[in-house]
Amino acid sequence: MTQKFSHDSYVRSVLKDPARTAELLRLASRKNSNLAQFLATVNLDTLQEISEAFSDTATHGDGDLAFTVKLESDEPKQAELLVGIIEEHKSYPETGIIPQLVKYWFQIMFRNQKNIPTVAIVLYNGKDPFRIEKEVMYPNYPEYYHKIGLPFLLEVVDVSEIFEDFEIPQISPKIALALVALKYVFNGEKLKKYLKPAMAGLKSLPREEAEDFLTQTFIYLRHWFKGEAKEQFKMDFKKCSEVYGYKSIAEVEEEEMAEKLAQRDWDWIDAMIANDIPIEKIAVISGRSKEEILSRKL
């Protein structure tokens, strides 16, 4: 469950921005004719996220996103018509995805968006092929009921098919790094090879923003490596970060650990003070000066 959440939360942080979702859809539509046909009917510049205030977290997940977009039309009345987009991420083939998406659609679109036509887009980055075009809503029922269709159009977008590796410099910085992370999260050698060119684009962002996104990416990726592979991944990430002048993630981790250890020491000192242990003895045990300890006592 932790690993699944690490995928979802990372994808959400990247695609929550309508401009980045629009870019991803445009990239994916180049090899997905159905998606291209859909995008030809809408104006992606009008893409807006549906606020969490209009959705029920009891019936839709932490990782999925929803948007509205206006039709592309010269007729003013038609151009005001909205289409809904449900954006869901999967890292492995999931048999229960149809009823899950139907619940999302009902709560987010039918109940709160006046039943607008909806396209559900599943972004997939798993190792095994995932094709759900032939799935039906009621597979356990007699064949007659298989005729009942979905209340939305469903498109699967495989991350591995969205872009070619030579295109990395041509993609916006956060989408480029996110796509590389998602595409090669299960392939350490390829990840190592393409991390550096994917990070290069972050130089165009404000330093703090770039470092924050690097940290998010590192936290996401490190969940998928263990033992020696994890240590190697950390070193690769550190080297790539340092090439572009960013504080390495390893240093960030060390600082966080130092802060935790320091806080633990002070909690220990506070406990000794509360138990009326002499200041001189606390100083010897903790290695802190009498002045520091007295300042805690005041």
Wavefront OBJ file of the C-alpha trace (Angstrom):
o trace
v 0.000 0.000 0.000
v 2.870 2.393 0.803
v 4.419 1.834 -2.617
v 1.100 2.400 -4.386
v 0.617 5.639 -2.513
v 4.127 6.815 -3.381
v 3.244 6.473 -7.070
v -0.121 8.211 -6.744
v 0.999 11.119 -4.592
v 3.930 11.859 -6.920
v 1.780 11.747 -10.045
v -0.784 14.003 -8.377
v 1.875 16.562 -7.416
v 3.029 16.714 -11.038
v -0.312 16.737 -12.852
v -2.361 18.866 -10.460
v -1.270 21.862 -12.545
v -3.643 22.045 -15.564
v -0.819 23.252 -17.830
v 1.246 20.150 -17.084
v -1.748 17.845 -17.573
v -2.436 19.582 -20.904
v 1.167 19.028 -21.986
v 1.035 15.366 -21.001
v -2.200 14.829 -22.964
v -0.748 16.508 -26.043
v 2.376 14.356 -25.865
v 0.383 11.159 -25.360
v -2.033 11.959 -28.206
v 0.751 11.710 -30.775
v 0.619 7.904 -30.594
v -2.927 7.488 -29.316
v -5.418 8.208 -32.096
v -8.438 8.048 -29.757
v -6.864 10.612 -27.447
v -5.975 12.785 -30.428
v -9.588 12.662 -31.587
v -10.732 13.745 -28.129
v -8.251 16.620 -27.916
v -9.398 17.884 -31.311
v -12.825 18.571 -29.781
v -11.668 20.619 -26.777
v -9.663 23.709 -25.937
v -6.955 22.597 -23.502
v -6.226 26.213 -22.583
v -9.532 26.143 -20.676
v -8.575 23.112 -18.574
v -9.440 23.617 -14.893
v -9.021 21.270 -11.953
v -12.192 20.291 -10.133
v -11.564 21.363 -6.577
v -11.425 18.700 -3.882
v -14.289 20.596 -2.268
v -16.535 19.230 -5.028
v -15.504 15.611 -4.589
v -15.993 13.057 -1.864
v -12.739 11.523 -0.628
v -14.716 8.587 0.716
v -15.492 7.511 -2.839
v -12.488 8.685 -4.794
v -8.810 8.163 -4.121
v -5.932 10.314 -3.007
v -4.147 9.932 -6.327
v -6.798 10.663 -8.930
v -7.439 14.089 -10.398
v -10.430 15.571 -12.189
v -10.743 18.499 -14.590
v -13.249 20.277 -16.762
v -12.461 21.607 -20.220
v -14.494 23.624 -22.717
v -15.294 22.524 -26.245
v -13.294 23.944 -29.150
v -15.889 25.718 -31.251
v -16.562 28.950 -33.111
v -20.140 28.881 -31.863
v -20.288 30.740 -28.505
v -23.015 28.550 -27.031
v -21.300 25.310 -27.934
v -17.883 26.571 -26.831
v -19.272 27.018 -23.312
v -20.148 23.319 -23.023
v -17.954 21.426 -20.570
v -16.346 18.003 -20.804
v -15.089 16.199 -17.723
v -11.712 14.470 -17.433
v -10.936 11.930 -14.729
v -7.206 11.290 -14.509
v -6.241 8.108 -12.691
v -2.840 6.480 -12.262
v -1.978 2.788 -12.078
v 1.381 1.086 -11.616
v 0.071 -2.452 -12.145
v -2.841 -4.064 -14.047
v -5.876 -3.864 -11.778
v -8.986 -5.939 -12.443
v -11.206 -3.745 -10.279
v -10.509 -0.516 -12.111
v -13.872 -0.338 -13.933
v -16.123 -0.213 -10.828
v -13.581 2.098 -9.185
v -13.752 4.589 -12.058
v -17.554 4.349 -12.165
v -17.654 5.403 -8.492
v -15.332 8.330 -9.214
v -17.424 9.373 -12.195
v -20.686 9.247 -10.259
v -19.398 11.307 -7.344
v -17.240 13.803 -9.223
v -19.094 14.247 -12.498
v -22.695 13.036 -12.264
v -23.446 14.394 -8.796
v -21.402 17.585 -8.796
v -20.879 18.553 -12.455
v -24.432 18.251 -13.873
v -23.697 14.978 -15.648
v -21.308 16.340 -18.275
v -19.781 13.896 -20.813
v -16.610 12.467 -19.350
v -13.370 10.904 -20.534
v -11.489 8.766 -18.001
v -7.746 8.610 -18.663
v -5.660 5.954 -16.926
v -1.951 6.799 -16.841
v -0.088 3.496 -16.580
v 3.584 2.852 -15.813
v 3.625 -0.809 -14.765
v 5.926 -3.564 -16.017
v 3.200 -5.803 -17.490
v 0.948 -4.904 -20.451
v -2.337 -3.323 -19.417
v -5.168 -3.359 -21.937
v -8.710 -2.878 -20.640
v -10.613 -1.934 -23.801
v -12.556 -5.214 -23.802
v -13.553 -5.128 -20.141
v -17.218 -4.738 -19.352
v -19.011 -3.260 -16.376
v -20.583 -6.530 -15.242
v -18.206 -9.376 -16.199
v -19.710 -11.781 -13.596
v -23.206 -11.470 -15.045
v -24.657 -13.389 -18.030
v -23.515 -12.146 -21.437
v -26.723 -10.168 -21.995
v -25.629 -7.662 -19.330
v -22.270 -7.127 -20.992
v -24.042 -4.803 -23.416
v -24.372 -2.217 -20.681
v -21.665 0.321 -21.470
v -19.539 2.580 -19.354
v -20.930 6.025 -18.503
v -17.729 7.560 -19.871
v -15.105 7.011 -22.551
v -12.006 5.221 -21.271
v -8.451 5.679 -22.545
v -5.291 3.980 -21.252
v -2.085 5.974 -21.665
v 1.092 3.914 -21.220
v 3.971 6.108 -20.031
v 6.450 3.985 -21.996
v 4.734 5.072 -25.228
v 4.397 8.800 -24.526
v 7.876 9.947 -25.521
v 11.175 8.848 -27.015
v 14.275 9.331 -24.898
v 15.874 11.771 -27.360
v 12.872 14.088 -26.824
v 13.639 14.717 -23.143
v 15.250 18.169 -23.756
v 12.172 19.241 -25.738
v 9.724 18.571 -22.881
v 9.043 21.040 -20.047
v 11.286 20.444 -16.989
v 8.878 18.889 -14.479
v 7.028 16.757 -17.018
v 10.349 15.533 -18.464
v 11.741 14.449 -15.091
v 8.417 12.966 -13.981
v 8.040 10.956 -17.191
v 11.590 9.611 -16.899
v 10.963 8.693 -13.252
v 7.691 6.928 -14.081
v 8.977 5.227 -17.222
v 12.138 3.824 -15.635
v 11.180 3.406 -11.980
v 11.537 -0.368 -12.426
v 14.712 -0.181 -14.525
v 17.708 1.082 -12.559
v 20.139 1.133 -15.504
v 17.839 3.139 -17.777
v 16.944 5.446 -14.894
v 20.621 6.130 -14.253
v 21.160 6.864 -17.956
v 18.321 9.348 -18.373
v 18.189 11.091 -14.983
v 20.925 13.542 -15.930
v 19.355 14.890 -19.161
v 15.953 14.999 -17.430
v 17.374 17.069 -14.578
v 19.101 19.470 -16.970
v 15.843 21.261 -17.749
v 15.313 22.175 -14.112
v 18.014 24.837 -14.528
v 15.347 27.007 -16.145
v 13.273 27.004 -12.937
v 13.882 29.082 -9.800
v 16.437 27.208 -7.678
v 14.116 26.596 -4.730
v 11.377 25.243 -6.999
v 13.850 22.969 -8.796
v 15.284 21.595 -5.551
v 11.802 21.014 -4.147
v 10.792 18.992 -7.198
v 14.068 17.054 -7.109
v 13.316 16.140 -3.509
v 9.798 14.953 -4.398
v 11.212 12.850 -7.236
v 13.903 11.331 -5.042
v 11.423 10.446 -2.289
v 9.164 8.811 -4.879
v 11.908 6.787 -6.539
v 13.775 5.593 -3.473
v 10.791 3.489 -2.329
v 11.427 1.176 -5.273
v 15.043 0.312 -4.558
v 16.396 -1.911 -1.802
v 19.804 -2.925 -0.467
v 22.746 -2.259 -2.770
v 20.449 -1.057 -5.544
v 19.058 1.634 -3.229
v 22.532 2.861 -2.273
v 23.567 2.919 -5.929
v 20.435 4.869 -6.828
v 21.178 7.440 -4.108
v 24.723 7.901 -5.427
v 23.504 8.270 -9.013
v 20.918 10.831 -7.944
v 23.481 12.706 -5.876
v 25.934 12.906 -8.765
v 23.259 14.153 -11.161
v 22.115 16.772 -8.656
v 25.626 18.062 -8.013
v 26.384 18.419 -11.723
v 23.738 21.117 -11.894
v 24.679 22.797 -8.621
v 21.740 21.557 -6.545
v 22.085 20.475 -2.967
v 22.344 16.708 -3.121
v 19.505 14.632 -1.740
v 22.003 12.716 0.364
v 22.913 15.967 2.132
v 19.244 16.737 2.703
v 18.765 13.317 4.288
v 21.831 13.826 6.514
v 20.533 17.205 7.677
v 17.119 15.747 8.448
v 18.698 12.917 10.426
v 20.930 15.347 12.346
v 17.874 17.417 13.296
v 16.050 14.315 14.515
v 19.030 13.199 16.604
v 19.450 16.680 18.089
v 15.764 16.797 19.029
v 16.034 13.361 20.618
v 19.003 14.567 22.702
v 17.099 17.610 23.915
v 14.069 15.487 24.790
v 16.410 13.345 26.868
v 17.916 16.424 28.568
v 14.440 17.824 29.290
v 13.502 14.534 30.905
v 16.567 14.653 33.162
v 15.775 18.259 34.135
v 12.202 17.242 34.960
v 13.587 14.539 37.265
v 15.779 17.083 39.140
v 19.087 15.565 38.046
v 21.876 18.093 38.855
v 22.884 20.377 35.998
v 26.562 19.352 36.375
v 25.696 15.688 35.909
v 23.448 16.403 32.902
v 26.277 18.368 31.291
v 28.692 15.451 31.715
v 26.198 12.901 30.386
v 24.956 14.960 27.425
v 28.113 16.808 26.454
v 26.167 20.091 26.469
v 27.344 23.181 28.341
v 25.742 24.215 31.620
v 24.572 27.429 29.972
v 22.675 25.527 27.230
v 21.042 23.271 29.790
v 20.094 26.165 32.052
v 18.477 27.931 29.097
v 16.173 24.905 28.751
v 15.309 25.080 32.430
v 14.231 28.743 32.301
l 1 2 3 4 5 6 7 8 9 10 11 12 13 14 15 16 17 18 19 20 21 22 23 24 25 26 27 28 29 30 31 32 33 34 35 36 37 38 39 40 41 42 43 44 45 46 47 48 49 50 51 52 53 54 55 56 57 58 59 60 61 62 63 64 65 66 67 68 69 70 71 72 73 74 75 76 77 78 79 80 81 82 83 84 85 86 87 88 89 90 91 92 93 94 95 96 97 98 99 100 101 102 103 104 105 106 107 108 109 110 111 112 113 114 115 116 117 118 119 120 121 122 123 124 125 126 127 128 129 130 131 132 133 134 135 136 137 138 139 140 141 142 143 144 145 146 147 148 149 150 151 152 153 154 155 156 157 158 159 160 161 162 163 164 165 166 167 168 169 170 171 172 173 174 175 176 177 178 179 180 181 182 183 184 185 186 187 188 189 190 191 192 193 194 195 196 197 198 199 200 201 202 203 204 205 206 207 208 209 210 211 212 213 214 215 216 217 218 219 220 221 222 223 224 225 226 227 228 229 230 231 232 233 234 235 236 237 238 239 240 241 242 243 244 245 246 247 248 249 250 251 252 253 254 255 256 257 258 259 260 261 262 263 264 265 266 267 268 269 270 271 272 273 274 275 276 277 278 279 280 281 282 283 284 285 286 287 288 289 290 291 292 293 294 295 296 297 298
